[in-house]
Amino acid sequence: MAKSVLDGTEWTAMEFARLLPEEQRANRQVLACLSCDGRAVFRAGQKRQPSFAARHRQDCRLVTRPWGAFKFLTAAGTRTERARAAILHS
């Protein structure tokens, strides 16, 4: 998804692809990331599904490393299980 920095309109790539060509041209220059407002671009072609790409800012929540969070939660779960086992065996 991306949004217009002018009026906040949010589009999925498929919705944007269905806009009239003149509407696409007018809106391509004002696309941004939903989270950080980094500049976004629309991409589509005969061999490419419609999609957006963005130059995300360093603090953008949408590009935080999901595996980092997954590893953190997995490790937390492992610590919790070890603590439960220790309590049960004591």
Accessible surface in RSA format (square Angstrom, percent):
REM  Atomic radii and reference values for relative SASA: ProtOr
REM  Chains: A
REM  Algorithm: Lee & Richards
REM  Probe-radius: 1.40
REM  Slices: 20
REM RES _ NUM      All-atoms   Total-Side   Main-Chain    Non-polar    All polar
REM                ABS   REL    ABS   REL    ABS   REL    ABS   REL    ABS   REL
RES MET A   1   116.05  60.1  66.49  44.0  49.56 118.0  35.96  30.6  80.10 106.1
RES ALA A   2     0.26   0.2   0.26   0.4   0.00   0.0   0.26   0.4   0.00   0.0
RES LYS A   3    43.11  21.0  43.11  26.5   0.00   0.0  11.01   9.9  32.10  34.2
RES SER A   4     3.40   2.9   2.16   2.9   1.24   2.8   0.47   1.0   2.93   4.1
RES VAL A   5    85.07  56.0  52.15  47.2  32.91  79.3  57.47  49.9  27.60  74.9
RES LEU A   6   141.68  78.9 107.07  76.6  34.61  87.0 109.36  76.8  32.32  87.0
RES ASP A   7   107.16  75.1  70.06  69.7  37.10  87.7  42.32  99.6  64.83  64.7
RES GLY A   8    42.53  52.4   0.00   N/A  42.53  52.4  25.74  70.6  16.78  37.6
RES THR A   9    54.73  38.9  45.68  46.3   9.05  21.6  38.12  51.2  16.60  25.1
RES GLU A  10    97.26  55.8  76.94  58.2  20.32  48.4  14.92  28.9  82.34  67.2
RES TRP A  11    26.59  10.7  26.59  12.9   0.00   0.0  17.83   9.5   8.76  14.2
RES THR A  12    51.74  36.8  51.45  52.2   0.29   0.7  48.49  65.1   3.25   4.9
RES ALA A  13    15.91  14.6  12.74  19.7   3.16   7.2  12.74  17.9   3.16   8.4
RES MET A  14    97.97  50.7  97.68  64.6   0.29   0.7  92.13  78.3   5.84   7.7
RES GLU A  15    74.47  42.8  69.98  52.9   4.49  10.7  22.26  43.1  52.21  42.6
RES PHE A  16     0.00   0.0   0.00   0.0   0.00   0.0   0.00   0.0   0.00   0.0
RES ALA A  17    34.58  31.8  15.76  24.3  18.82  42.8  16.23  22.9  18.35  48.6
RES ARG A  18   166.48  69.9 136.59  69.6  29.89  71.2  75.19 102.8  91.29  55.3
RES LEU A  19    41.58  23.2  32.24  23.1   9.34  23.5  34.70  24.4   6.88  18.5
RES LEU A  20   103.29  57.5 102.05  73.0   1.24   3.1 102.93  72.3   0.36   1.0
RES PRO A  21    82.28  60.0  78.27  71.4   4.00  14.6  81.69  67.4   0.59   3.6
RES GLU A  22    96.41  55.3  90.92  68.8   5.49  13.1  50.01  96.7  46.39  37.9
RES GLU A  23    73.79  42.4  70.68  53.5   3.12   7.4  24.40  47.2  49.40  40.3
RES GLN A  24    25.57  14.3  25.57  18.7   0.00   0.0   1.35   2.9  24.22  18.4
RES ARG A  25   152.15  63.9 142.00  72.4  10.15  24.2  70.96  97.0  81.19  49.2
RES ALA A  26    73.72  67.8  46.86  72.3  26.87  61.1  59.15  83.3  14.57  38.6
RES ASN A  27    34.28  23.6  34.28  33.1   0.00   0.0   0.00   0.0  34.28  33.1
RES ARG A  28    85.04  35.7  82.39  42.0   2.65   6.3  25.11  34.3  59.94  36.3
RES GLN A  29   130.73  73.1 107.56  78.6  23.17  55.2  46.23  98.4  84.51  64.1
RES VAL A  30    24.21  15.9  22.13  20.0   2.08   5.0  24.21  21.0   0.00   0.0
RES LEU A  31     4.54   2.5   0.07   0.0   4.47  11.2   0.07   0.0   4.47  12.0
RES ALA A  32     0.70   0.6   0.70   1.1   0.00   0.0   0.70   1.0   0.00   0.0
RES CYS A  33     4.12   3.1   0.66   0.7   3.46   8.1   3.55   9.0   0.57   0.6
RES LEU A  34    56.05  31.2  37.52  26.8  18.53  46.6  37.53  26.4  18.52  49.8
RES SER A  35    35.40  29.9   5.90   7.9  29.50  68.0   5.49  11.7  29.91  41.9
RES CYS A  36    12.84   9.7   2.11   2.4  10.72  25.2  10.52  26.7   2.32   2.5
RES ASP A  37    61.96  43.4  53.27  53.0   8.68  20.5   9.79  23.0  52.17  52.0
RES GLY A  38     4.05   5.0   0.00   N/A   4.05   5.0   4.05  11.1   0.00   0.0
RES ARG A  39   123.97  52.1 113.34  57.8  10.64  25.3  62.73  85.7  61.25  37.1
RES ALA A  40     1.46   1.3   1.29   2.0   0.18   0.4   1.46   2.1   0.00   0.0
RES VAL A  41    64.08  42.2  62.65  56.7   1.43   3.5  64.08  55.7   0.00   0.0
RES PHE A  42    10.49   5.2   1.91   1.2   8.58  22.3   1.91   1.2   8.58  24.6
RES ARG A  43    99.00  41.6  94.91  48.4   4.09   9.7  30.05  41.1  68.96  41.8
RES ALA A  44    53.02  48.7  19.43  30.0  33.59  76.4  19.59  27.6  33.42  88.5
RES GLY A  45    46.52  57.4   0.00   N/A  46.52  57.4  31.64  86.8  14.88  33.3
RES GLN A  46   193.78 108.4 147.60 107.9  46.17 109.9  59.19 126.0 134.58 102.1
RES LYS A  47   211.06 103.0 168.21 103.2  42.85 102.0 120.49 108.4  90.57  96.5
RES ARG A  48   120.09  50.4 110.76  56.5   9.33  22.2  36.31  49.6  83.77  50.8
RES GLN A  49   142.05  79.4 133.83  97.8   8.23  19.6  58.48 124.5  83.57  63.4
RES PRO A  50    29.42  21.4  18.04  16.4  11.38  41.3  18.04  14.9  11.38  70.7
RES SER A  51    36.15  30.5  33.93  45.3   2.22   5.1  32.20  68.6   3.94   5.5
RES PHE A  52    34.29  17.2   8.73   5.4  25.56  66.5   8.73   5.3  25.56  73.1
RES ALA A  53    30.52  28.1  21.98  33.9   8.54  19.4  30.52  43.0   0.00   0.0
RES ALA A  54    33.92  31.2   6.31   9.7  27.61  62.8  10.10  14.2  23.82  63.1
RES ARG A  55   199.58  83.8 187.87  95.8  11.70  27.9  67.13  91.7 132.44  80.3
RES HIS A  56    70.38  38.5  40.87  28.4  29.51  75.5  25.21  26.0  45.18  52.6
RES ARG A  57   135.13  56.7 127.37  64.9   7.76  18.5  46.38  63.4  88.75  53.8
RES GLN A  58   190.05 106.3 150.22 109.8  39.83  94.8  63.23 134.6 126.82  96.2
RES ASP A  59   120.08  84.1  94.46  94.0  25.62  60.6  50.62 119.1  69.46  69.3
RES CYS A  60     3.33   2.5   0.00   0.0   3.33   7.8   1.45   3.7   1.88   2.0
RES ARG A  61   184.97  77.7 171.90  87.6  13.07  31.1  72.14  98.6 112.84  68.4
RES LEU A  62   109.57  61.0  79.04  56.5  30.53  76.7  81.82  57.5  27.75  74.7
RES VAL A  63    74.28  48.9  51.18  46.3  23.10  55.7  56.62  49.2  17.66  47.9
RES THR A  64    91.20  64.9  78.74  79.8  12.45  29.7  63.22  84.9  27.98  42.3
RES ARG A  65   177.66  74.6 167.30  85.3  10.36  24.7  72.59  99.2 105.07  63.7
RES PRO A  66    99.99  72.9  90.89  82.8   9.10  33.1  96.97  80.1   3.02  18.7
RES TRP A  67   162.39  65.2 161.98  78.4   0.42   1.0 133.42  71.1  28.97  47.0
RES GLY A  68    29.71  36.6   0.00   N/A  29.71  36.6  23.43  64.3   6.28  14.1
RES ALA A  69    58.08  53.4  48.39  74.7   9.69  22.0  55.47  78.1   2.61   6.9
RES PHE A  70   115.27  57.7 112.23  69.5   3.04   7.9 114.75  69.6   0.52   1.5
RES LYS A  71   128.37  62.6 123.51  75.8   4.86  11.6  77.93  70.1  50.44  53.7
RES PHE A  72   129.66  64.9 122.76  76.0   6.90  17.9 128.98  78.2   0.68   2.0
RES LEU A  73   116.49  64.9 108.22  77.4   8.27  20.8 108.57  76.2   7.92  21.3
RES THR A  74    71.55  50.9  61.58  62.4   9.97  23.8  64.34  86.4   7.21  10.9
RES ALA A  75    41.89  38.5  35.58  54.9   6.31  14.4  41.23  58.1   0.67   1.8
RES ALA A  76    28.88  26.6  26.78  41.3   2.10   4.8  27.95  39.4   0.93   2.5
RES GLY A  77    33.82  41.7   0.00   N/A  33.82  41.7  33.06  90.7   0.76   1.7
RES THR A  78    57.58  41.0  52.34  53.1   5.24  12.5  37.32  50.1  20.26  30.6
RES ARG A  79   126.65  53.2 121.48  61.9   5.17  12.3  62.45  85.3  64.21  38.9
RES THR A  80    60.65  43.1  55.62  56.4   5.02  12.0  36.27  48.7  24.38  36.9
RES GLU A  81    98.02  56.3  94.64  71.6   3.38   8.0  45.90  88.8  52.12  42.6
RES ARG A  82   156.18  65.6 148.78  75.8   7.40  17.6  71.15  97.2  85.03  51.5
RES ALA A  83    53.52  49.2  44.42  68.6   9.10  20.7  52.66  74.2   0.87   2.3
RES ARG A  84   133.53  56.1 132.06  67.3   1.47   3.5  48.30  66.0  85.23  51.7
RES ALA A  85    41.84  38.5  39.00  60.2   2.83   6.4  41.49  58.4   0.34   0.9
RES ALA A  86    63.32  58.2  49.26  76.0  14.07  32.0  58.79  82.8   4.54  12.0
RES ILE A  87   128.11  72.9 118.40  88.2   9.71  23.4 120.24  86.6   7.88  21.4
RES LEU A  88   146.06  81.3 116.53  83.4  29.53  74.2 119.24  83.7  26.82  72.2
RES HIS A  89   158.17  86.4 123.27  85.7  34.91  89.3  84.36  86.9  73.81  85.9
RES SER A  90   125.34 105.9  57.30  76.5  68.03 156.7  74.18 158.0  51.15  71.7
END  Absolute sums over single chains surface
CHAIN  1 A     7212.9       5946.8       1266.0       4157.4       3055.5
END  Absolute sums over all chains
TOTAL          7212.9       5946.8       1266.0       4157.4       3055.5
